[in-house]
Amino acid sequence: MSVPDAPPPVASPGHLLRLHPRVLVGYGTLLGAVMLGLGFGWALLAGGEGPGAWFPRQHWLADLLLGALLGAAFAAAAWGLFGRIPALQRIERRLVALLDMPALRPHHAVIFGLLAGVPEEILFRGALQPTLGLLVTSLVFGALHAVTFAYFVYAGLAGALLGALALWRGALWAPVAAHTAVDVIMFALLIRRWQAQARAQESPSPRPE
């Protein structure tokens, strides 16, 4: 599915072209569809379990709530690390430089979280992990997110925790909810911090007496 009439990346003075949220949603939708196709295809060829086993009807609501709570706790810890570790701070600055931040709204955080959380968990924890195992799948997950070495470590650790959650619960409800919650909260906090900084820069400085 593509996003119709998506505006081009927006340029701001003194900066490179930045991706408008609609463009990012379009890219995310396309990439998500590719990951879903790969996940279902891998499971079919490997003779693994399919959607019925990934998303059973039993205890789905409890798993969603558990995953959301664990994801929120992880996001809070990760946000604290991003504020203290220079290597992770550089990732945040790269993301801010890439996105058209003035156009971002809280609902975009929800959309981005779902576009990442659902297809990535189906591909990595649903299709790949039963075949490759927890460790290899986590390393592959980290490597595919490795914009920097620090983010490789962060994503690899997150992948291992999500994989362990999938093994513990025997389904994907909890890791999907946890992954989505992490991305939604991290994006929402990023938008909130950028907006606060923008308002601080726009407010007139007090005149010296």
N, C-alpha and C positions, 0 to 999 in steps of 0.2 A: 504494500500500500504506500502510495506517495502522498506528499502534502501538496495540494494544488496552490498555485499562485504564491509560492514561498518567495519572500523578498530576498534580494541578494544580501551577502554579508554587509554590515554597516561599518562605514569608516568613521573614525573619530579623529579630531585633529591631533597630529603628532603620533598616531598609532597605526598599526597595520590593519587591514580589513578584519573585522570581527564577525563571527558566526551569529546570525540571528537565531533565536530559539526555534522558529519554524523550520529553518534549515537543519538544525541539529535534530529536531524531532523526525524530520524526513530521513536523515542519515541513520538515526537510531532505529527507526521502523524497518528500514531496508536491512540493516545489519542484524536486527532481531529475527527477521524472517529467515535470513541465511542460517543463523545459529539454530533456529527451530528445525529447519530442513536437515542440517547436519546431524542434529541430535536424534531426530526420528530415523534418519537413514542409518546412522551408526548403530542404534539399538536394533534396527531390523536386520542389518547385515551380521551383527555380532550375536544375534539370537537372544538378546537381553530382554529385560522387562520393558513394557511400554507404558503409555499414559495411565492405564488402569492400576498398575502397581505404583507409579510415581505419585498419583493423587487418589488414594483410596478414600472411600466414603467414611471410614471409621476415624474418629477423633480428629477430624480435619479442623474444626473450629478451635479446639484446644491447642493444636499445633500451630495454627496461624497466630494465636495470641502469644504463645510461648516464643515463637520466632520473632514477632514484633518486639516483645520485651527484651529479648537478648540482642536484637539488632540495635535497639535504642541505647542499650548499655554500651555496646561496642562503639557506636557512633559517638557517644559522649567521651569515651576514653580516647578514641582516634582524634576527635576535635581538639582535645587537650594536647595530644602529641603534635598535631599540626601547628599548634601555636607555640611550641617550644623547640622543635627540632628544625634547624635551618634547612636541611635537605628536603623536608616535607613542606616547609614554607615556600621554597622555590617552586614546588609543584603547584601550590595554590596561586602563586603569581603568574605562572604560565597559563593556568586555567582562566584567570581573570583577563589576561591579555588576549586569549583566544575568543572568549565569548563577548557578545554584545550585552554587557551587564545591565545597562539602563532598560533594556527590553525584557529582562527576566522578571517573572512574577512567581509567587509561591506555588501556583498550580503547575508551573513548569518542573519544579522539583519532584512533584508526584509523577508526572509523565516520564521524566528521565529515570526515576527510580524503577518504575514498572518496566520500561523498555530494557533496562539492564537486568533487573532482578529475575524476571520470569524466564526469558530465553537463555540467559547464562546458566541458571540453575538446571534447566532441562538438559542443556548440552553437557555441562561439566559434571554435575553431581548425578543427574539422571542417566545419561548415556555413557560418558567416558569413565567415570569412577568405578562402576562395576567391572569394567574391563581392565583399566590401567592401574587401579588401586588408588588409595587416598593420597599417598606421597607424590606419585608421578602426576596425578591430576592437579594437585595443588601447585606443583612446580610449573606445569604447563599454564595454569591459570595465572600465576604470577608473571611468567615470561611474556604472556600476551598483553599484560597490563604494564610492562616494564618501560615506561617513559623515562624513568631514572632507576638506578639501582635501589634507592630507598623505596621507591614505589613498588619495585619487584618484591622486596622483602615484605612490605605492608600487604600487598595483594596476595602473596603466597601464604602469609599467615592467615589472612581473612579466608582464603580458599580452604585451608586446612580446617579451620573452625567450622566453616559451612559444611565441609565434607563430613566432619565428625558428627555434626548435628543431623545430617541426613542418615548416617549410619545408626545413630541413637534412636531416631524416631521411625526409621524404616520407610520414609516417604519424603516427598519434596515440599510439603506444605510449610514446614518450619523453616528450612533454608531459604525458600522463596520469600517468605515474609521477612526473615532476618535481613537478607540481601537488599530487598526493596526498602526496608526501614532505614538501613544504613545510608543508602544513596539518597533517599528523600531527605533525611535529617541533615546530612552533610551539605547537600545542595541548598537547602533552606537556610542553614546557618551561614553559608558562603554569601548568599544573596543578602541576608540581613546585615552581615558585617560590611559588605560593599556599600549598601544603601546608607548605613550609618556614617561611613567614612565620606561618602559623597555629600551628605547633608552637612557634615562638619566642615568640609572644604568650601561649600557654598555659603555658609553663614558668615556674615561680616565679622572681622576681628575687632575687638574693642579698641577704641581710640585711646592712646596714652594721654593721661591727664597732665 
